[in-house]
């Protein structure tokens, strides 16, 4: 597996070694030892899987106190993925990094604890899988406003996004609960 740096050093794109032939393909999507060798020493406790149609935007989600690291990937379709640094002590606080994840390319991303995360679907449908380092905790869940001008995220949307109620009413960065 190869690590690819992003504009925020703690967010890492991961490119697995894919073995393919006339039958299809095979790759390791997670290997604790390999990730540890790349500097990602995470203990995953939960797997999540979503399916969404084009223009669905999910995020920007995070959990205060029970911060989750996420290993994210797309198994069908394509998404535009975004991570926002919410660590006040970080030199990249309030900045975001974005990239395309697709089933065709098979890259994954490591979003460490302390980041808000979201994505929008750019294909007709997409299936999104991610491992988390802490359990979902509704009491600690927060939503950063996806279109906060202070974030300057250029979502590749075609018209208005399809949003959950909690994503429509997210909190702007200036008022959001953040990490130390």
C-alpha positions as CSV (number, residue, x, y, z in Angstrom):
1,X,0.0,0.0,0.0
2,X,1.2,3.5,-0.9
3,X,0.5,6.6,1.2
4,X,-0.2,9.8,-0.7
5,X,0.2,13.1,1.1
6,X,-2.6,15.7,1.0
7,X,-2.5,19.5,1.8
8,X,-3.2,18.6,5.4
9,X,-0.5,16.2,6.4
10,X,-2.6,14.2,8.9
11,X,-5.1,13.3,6.2
12,X,-3.6,10.6,4.0
13,X,-4.8,9.0,0.8
14,X,-4.0,5.3,0.6
15,X,-3.5,3.5,-2.7
16,X,-3.7,-0.3,-2.3
17,X,-1.8,-2.7,-4.5
18,X,-4.5,-4.1,-6.8
19,X,-4.1,-7.6,-8.4
20,X,-6.3,-8.1,-11.4
21,X,-6.8,-10.6,-14.2
22,X,-9.6,-11.8,-16.4
23,X,-11.6,-12.9,-13.3
24,X,-11.6,-9.5,-11.7
25,X,-9.4,-8.0,-8.9
26,X,-8.2,-8.5,-5.4
27,X,-6.7,-6.1,-2.9
28,X,-6.3,-5.7,0.9
29,X,-8.5,-2.9,2.0
30,X,-7.3,-3.0,5.6
31,X,-4.2,-4.5,7.2
32,X,-3.3,-3.3,10.7
33,X,0.4,-3.9,10.2
34,X,0.6,-2.2,6.8
35,X,-1.2,0.9,8.1
36,X,1.0,1.0,11.2
37,X,4.1,1.0,8.9
38,X,2.5,4.0,7.2
39,X,2.1,5.8,10.5
40,X,-1.6,5.0,11.0
41,X,-2.0,3.1,14.2
42,X,-5.8,2.8,14.5
43,X,-8.0,0.4,16.4
44,X,-11.2,0.2,14.5
45,X,-14.4,-0.7,16.4
46,X,-17.2,-0.2,13.8
47,X,-17.9,-0.5,10.1
48,X,-20.5,1.6,8.3
49,X,-21.9,1.3,4.8
50,X,-24.1,3.8,3.0
51,X,-25.7,4.0,-0.5
52,X,-26.6,7.3,-1.9
53,X,-27.9,8.8,-5.1
54,X,-26.3,11.6,-7.2
55,X,-26.1,15.0,-5.4
56,X,-26.6,13.5,-1.9
57,X,-24.4,15.4,0.4
58,X,-23.6,13.8,3.8
59,X,-21.8,15.9,6.3
60,X,-19.9,17.6,7.6
61,X,-20.0,15.2,10.6
62,X,-17.9,14.7,13.7
63,X,-18.2,13.7,17.3
64,X,-17.1,15.9,20.1
65,X,-15.4,14.2,23.1
66,X,-15.6,10.8,21.3
67,X,-13.7,11.8,18.2
68,X,-13.6,9.2,15.5
69,X,-10.8,8.4,13.1
70,X,-12.2,7.1,9.8
71,X,-10.8,4.9,7.1
72,X,-13.1,5.6,4.1
73,X,-13.5,4.1,0.7
74,X,-16.0,3.8,-2.2
75,X,-17.1,0.4,-3.5
76,X,-19.5,1.5,-6.1
77,X,-19.6,4.9,-8.0
78,X,-17.7,8.0,-7.1
79,X,-17.8,10.7,-4.4
80,X,-16.1,14.0,-3.6
81,X,-14.7,13.6,-0.1
82,X,-13.9,16.4,2.3
83,X,-12.2,16.6,5.7
84,X,-12.1,19.8,7.8
85,X,-9.5,20.2,10.6
86,X,-11.3,21.1,13.8
87,X,-8.2,20.9,16.1
88,X,-7.6,24.5,17.5
89,X,-4.0,23.7,18.2
90,X,-3.3,22.6,14.6
91,X,-1.7,25.0,12.1
92,X,-4.4,23.9,9.6
93,X,-7.3,24.6,11.9
94,X,-10.4,25.5,9.9
95,X,-8.8,24.3,6.6
96,X,-10.2,21.6,4.5
97,X,-8.8,19.0,2.1
98,X,-10.8,17.3,-0.6
99,X,-10.3,14.6,-3.2
100,X,-12.3,12.2,-5.3
101,X,-12.8,8.6,-4.2
102,X,-14.1,6.0,-6.6
103,X,-14.7,2.3,-7.0
104,X,-12.6,2.4,-10.2
105,X,-9.5,3.9,-8.7
106,X,-9.9,2.1,-5.3
107,X,-8.0,4.7,-3.2
108,X,-9.0,5.1,0.4
109,X,-8.5,8.0,2.8
110,X,-7.5,8.2,6.5
111,X,-9.4,10.9,8.3
112,X,-7.9,11.1,11.8
113,X,-9.8,12.1,14.9
114,X,-10.3,15.8,15.2
115,X,-11.8,16.3,11.7
116,X,-15.3,16.9,10.4
117,X,-15.9,14.7,7.4
118,X,-18.4,14.6,4.6
119,X,-18.9,13.7,1.0
120,X,-21.2,14.3,-2.0
121,X,-22.1,11.7,-4.6
122,X,-20.9,12.6,-8.1
123,X,-22.0,9.4,-9.9
124,X,-25.6,8.2,-10.3
125,X,-25.2,6.1,-7.2
126,X,-22.4,5.4,-4.7
127,X,-21.7,3.0,-2.0
128,X,-19.5,4.3,0.8
129,X,-17.8,2.2,3.4
130,X,-15.8,3.4,6.4
131,X,-14.3,2.0,9.6
132,X,-14.3,4.1,12.7
133,X,-12.0,4.2,15.8
134,X,-14.9,4.9,18.2
135,X,-18.6,3.9,18.3
136,X,-21.3,6.2,17.0
137,X,-22.5,8.3,19.9
138,X,-25.6,10.4,19.2
139,X,-25.1,12.5,22.3
140,X,-21.7,13.6,20.9
141,X,-22.5,13.9,17.3
142,X,-22.2,17.4,15.7
143,X,-22.6,18.8,12.2
144,X,-20.5,21.5,10.7
145,X,-22.4,23.6,8.1
146,X,-21.5,22.1,4.7
147,X,-21.8,25.5,2.9
148,X,-20.2,27.8,5.5
149,X,-18.5,30.5,3.5
150,X,-15.6,30.5,6.0
151,X,-14.7,27.0,4.9
152,X,-14.7,27.8,1.2
153,X,-15.5,24.3,0.1
154,X,-16.3,24.0,-3.6
155,X,-18.7,21.1,-3.7
156,X,-19.1,19.7,-7.3
157,X,-22.9,19.8,-7.1
158,X,-25.4,19.9,-10.0
159,X,-28.1,22.1,-8.5
160,X,-29.2,21.9,-4.9
161,X,-27.8,19.0,-2.8
162,X,-30.0,16.4,-1.3
163,X,-29.5,16.8,2.5
164,X,-30.7,15.2,5.7
165,X,-32.3,17.6,8.2
166,X,-29.3,17.7,10.4
167,X,-27.0,18.7,7.5
168,X,-29.3,21.6,6.5
169,X,-29.0,23.1,10.0
170,X,-25.3,22.5,10.6
171,X,-23.3,24.9,12.7
172,X,-20.9,27.5,11.1
173,X,-17.2,27.0,12.0
174,X,-17.2,30.2,14.1
175,X,-19.8,28.8,16.5
176,X,-18.9,25.1,16.2
177,X,-17.6,23.0,19.1
178,X,-14.0,22.1,18.3
179,X,-11.1,20.1,19.7
180,X,-8.2,21.5,21.8
